[in-house]
């Protein structure tokens, strides 16, 4: 998962500091960030659009969706909210 360090333009693709993993777009803006333990996504992760705008916030356990996921539209309004348990939707609210 962490083999590619830089884009062709030299921009860093991801950075792991302690247990905080951050992915970047080619333009240098943050793509996603969250806790990364033993090679797995854990806890809350925040995802952004290439413009830097918030896209979604979700929770993971052992790199599978577990808990709340909220997606925002381009007007910064909640597009929908889902709740997962072991990568399966148990509640969906649009």
C-alpha positions as a Markdown table, in Angstrom:
| # | Residue | x | y | z |
|---|---|---|---|---|
| 1 | Unk | 0.0 | 0.0 | 0.0 |
| 2 | Unk | 2.8 | 2.4 | 0.7 |
| 3 | Unk | 5.2 | 1.6 | -2.1 |
| 4 | Unk | 4.8 | 4.8 | -4.3 |
| 5 | Unk | 6.5 | 7.7 | -2.6 |
| 6 | Unk | 6.3 | 10.5 | -5.2 |
| 7 | Unk | 4.4 | 11.4 | -8.3 |
| 8 | Unk | 6.2 | 12.0 | -11.6 |
| 9 | Unk | 6.1 | 15.7 | -10.9 |
| 10 | Unk | 8.1 | 15.2 | -7.7 |
| 11 | Unk | 5.1 | 15.7 | -5.4 |
| 12 | Unk | 5.1 | 13.3 | -2.4 |
| 13 | Unk | 2.3 | 10.8 | -2.7 |
| 14 | Unk | 2.0 | 9.9 | 1.0 |
| 15 | Unk | 3.7 | 10.5 | 4.3 |
| 16 | Unk | 3.6 | 8.4 | 7.5 |
| 17 | Unk | 4.5 | 10.2 | 10.7 |
| 18 | Unk | 4.1 | 8.0 | 13.7 |
| 19 | Unk | 0.7 | 6.5 | 13.2 |
| 20 | Unk | -0.7 | 9.4 | 11.1 |
| 21 | Unk | -0.8 | 8.6 | 7.4 |
| 22 | Unk | -1.5 | 11.4 | 4.9 |
| 23 | Unk | -2.1 | 10.9 | 1.1 |
| 24 | Unk | -1.6 | 13.8 | -1.3 |
| 25 | Unk | -2.9 | 14.7 | -4.7 |
| 26 | Unk | -0.4 | 15.5 | -7.5 |
| 27 | Unk | -1.1 | 19.2 | -6.8 |
| 28 | Unk | 0.1 | 18.8 | -3.2 |
| 29 | Unk | -3.3 | 19.2 | -1.5 |
| 30 | Unk | -4.2 | 16.6 | 1.1 |
| 31 | Unk | -6.3 | 13.7 | -0.4 |
| 32 | Unk | -6.9 | 11.7 | 2.8 |
| 33 | Unk | -5.5 | 11.4 | 6.3 |
| 34 | Unk | -6.0 | 9.2 | 9.3 |
| 35 | Unk | -4.5 | 6.7 | 11.7 |
| 36 | Unk | -2.5 | 3.8 | 10.2 |
| 37 | Unk | -1.6 | 1.0 | 12.6 |
| 38 | Unk | 0.2 | -2.2 | 11.6 |
| 39 | Unk | -0.5 | -1.5 | 8.0 |
| 40 | Unk | -4.2 | -1.0 | 8.5 |
| 41 | Unk | -6.5 | 2.0 | 8.5 |
| 42 | Unk | -8.0 | 2.6 | 12.0 |
| 43 | Unk | -10.4 | 5.1 | 13.5 |
| 44 | Unk | -11.5 | 8.3 | 11.8 |
| 45 | Unk | -10.3 | 9.1 | 8.3 |
| 46 | Unk | -10.9 | 12.4 | 6.5 |
| 47 | Unk | -11.1 | 12.6 | 2.7 |
| 48 | Unk | -10.8 | 15.7 | 0.5 |
| 49 | Unk | -11.5 | 16.6 | -3.1 |
| 50 | Unk | -8.6 | 17.7 | -5.3 |
| 51 | Unk | -9.7 | 21.3 | -4.6 |
| 52 | Unk | -9.0 | 20.9 | -0.9 |
| 53 | Unk | -12.8 | 20.8 | -0.1 |
| 54 | Unk | -14.0 | 18.2 | 2.5 |
| 55 | Unk | -15.5 | 15.2 | 0.7 |
| 56 | Unk | -16.2 | 12.6 | 3.4 |
| 57 | Unk | -15.4 | 11.5 | 7.0 |
| 58 | Unk | -15.5 | 7.8 | 7.8 |
| 59 | Unk | -14.3 | 5.3 | 10.4 |
| 60 | Unk | -12.3 | 2.1 | 9.9 |
| 61 | Unk | -11.4 | -0.9 | 11.9 |
| 62 | Unk | -8.7 | -3.2 | 10.4 |
| 63 | Unk | -9.0 | -1.2 | 7.1 |
| 64 | Unk | -12.7 | -2.0 | 6.7 |
| 65 | Unk | -15.5 | 0.5 | 7.0 |
| 66 | Unk | -16.8 | 0.4 | 10.6 |
| 67 | Unk | -19.0 | 3.1 | 12.1 |
| 68 | Unk | -20.2 | 6.4 | 10.6 |
| 69 | Unk | -19.5 | 7.6 | 7.1 |
| 70 | Unk | -20.6 | 11.1 | 6.1 |
| 71 | Unk | -20.3 | 12.4 | 2.5 |
| 72 | Unk | -20.6 | 16.0 | 1.6 |
| 73 | Unk | -21.6 | 17.5 | -1.7 |
| 74 | Unk | -19.8 | 20.4 | -3.4 |
| 75 | Unk | -22.0 | 22.9 | -1.5 |
| 76 | Unk | -20.6 | 21.5 | 1.8 |
| 77 | Unk | -24.0 | 20.0 | 2.6 |
| 78 | Unk | -24.4 | 16.4 | 3.9 |
| 79 | Unk | -25.1 | 14.3 | 0.8 |
| 80 | Unk | -25.7 | 11.2 | 2.8 |
| 81 | Unk | -24.7 | 9.3 | 5.9 |
| 82 | Unk | -24.2 | 5.6 | 6.4 |
| 83 | Unk | -23.3 | 3.4 | 9.3 |
| 84 | Unk | -21.2 | 0.3 | 8.7 |
| 85 | Unk | -20.4 | -2.8 | 10.7 |
| 86 | Unk | -17.6 | -4.9 | 9.4 |
| 87 | Unk | -17.8 | -3.3 | 5.9 |
| 88 | Unk | -21.6 | -3.8 | 5.6 |
| 89 | Unk | -24.2 | -1.0 | 5.7 |
| 90 | Unk | -26.4 | -1.3 | 8.7 |
| 91 | Unk | -28.0 | 2.1 | 8.5 |
| 92 | Unk | -28.4 | 4.5 | 5.5 |
| 93 | Unk | -29.7 | 8.1 | 5.7 |
| 94 | Unk | -30.0 | 10.3 | 2.7 |
